[in-house]
Amino acid sequence: MGKIENRHQFILDHTTLLPVPLTPDISLHMADDQTPLWRMGEEDLEDLGLPSPFWAFAWAGGQALARYCLDNPSLTSGKSVLDFASGSGLVAIAAALGGARSVLATDIDPFSVEAIQINASSNGVTLEASTENLLTETAIKALCANPPDLFLAGDVFYDEDMTRAVLALLEPLAQGGTQILVGDPNRSYLPLERLELLATYEVPVTRELEDFEIRSTKVWRFLG
């Protein structure tokens, strides 16, 4: 296999536009068992220079957070919103549909940023997407100097190092007045002592990814 020269076309060719189970009013270009991307193994992805395609799936935490935004449009209406580690752009799209003044979706994977723009267009919304790594000290300082009204993060507490890095970002933002919501299906490193429960959803997921068909997933407010 050769390297991927056109990310946009690769995503269109290797995914299918499908409604998200918990938010069927939003459709994403996703991989399923009928798409070429689903059948690619790690060696195939490596040959293509393609990082693990987390952007091609609707993860449980993101689904719950998107549902919460859609059900509570006053949360996003007229606000500046940042969707961190956006993946497919699901949460960012939900914020835009809720009337956010501006939406920035960030993810360090350039394929994700391409998928976010494709998915935003497919859902009739406009947003900004960036590969900037917000976990660096420089980026944290810059963001805190010009913080969003609302910071959204789904499925980010999946290992110890990532949790430590994310908390270093969330703490100063919360102290500066940014409202922070996270979506998470009770992953091992979720900092429960720092969170206030807002909602619980039973989220349909892919058994091959999550070892479940339904995951009880919560939306939390970060307390700082």
Steps between C-alpha positions, in 0.01 A plus 500: 500500500606859437472800725173693505532814290142626531359467853163642400442245226636215712244572772215517251611176332552301819205599717122524478280793606295356785273642772653496849303258722437737794478813282335386175446864405877503433664277238872428479732335250578186697650156459280196538528138395402594144779755448861444386641682802337252739685212340846659517741350751780681682753409228270639230461827692875522558574444131270791419650726763155519662478543879232294675177646354327603823317762288309225319292396802245663729644429845273473802618812684462715191154366427381581853654847493350575158157383618525722807589802286211437263257457789625817673551759224529784753834343595653586163279774355702815440811351664855446382556124520813284483464127438826336614628172347206528267550183294209496254381847600174363644499720811611808308219447249247468783627829646468671163148368454421640845578849379855551627653834396821321403624143517860381494564126476853386579671168438867425440419254217482677162262230374268590785505868407415408142217273619367775728466739208336234282256411777424864577415560134283188492299639792471851362713678760817705486778468756874529533726195541864497608778249560652715775609298804332680791686297761829686468590766756509767230159404364343492846626851575372630168161339545461633853579848369206471258277228647179362350170537682448124485756217480376154398695173517381146434694181576826664610569321831617172351846469659701647786731721295220646290290568809786685668558710189131578453460608861791741458297660221160493669603640838610849388211526254249423776668751731463761227127444473466266203219248541637150437291192420634151441338184369633165618382137524664447841851444373766405753668839541190718523570753783167456676599720795526797261166448327129576548252266329262664254343215299520128426431337164488141378711526188499245214859420407693254287584178682828464309618832646349506848427132581138608557195581289376760751716713729363702789665835438493816706535872437683684776586857590865548591527681834859618477 
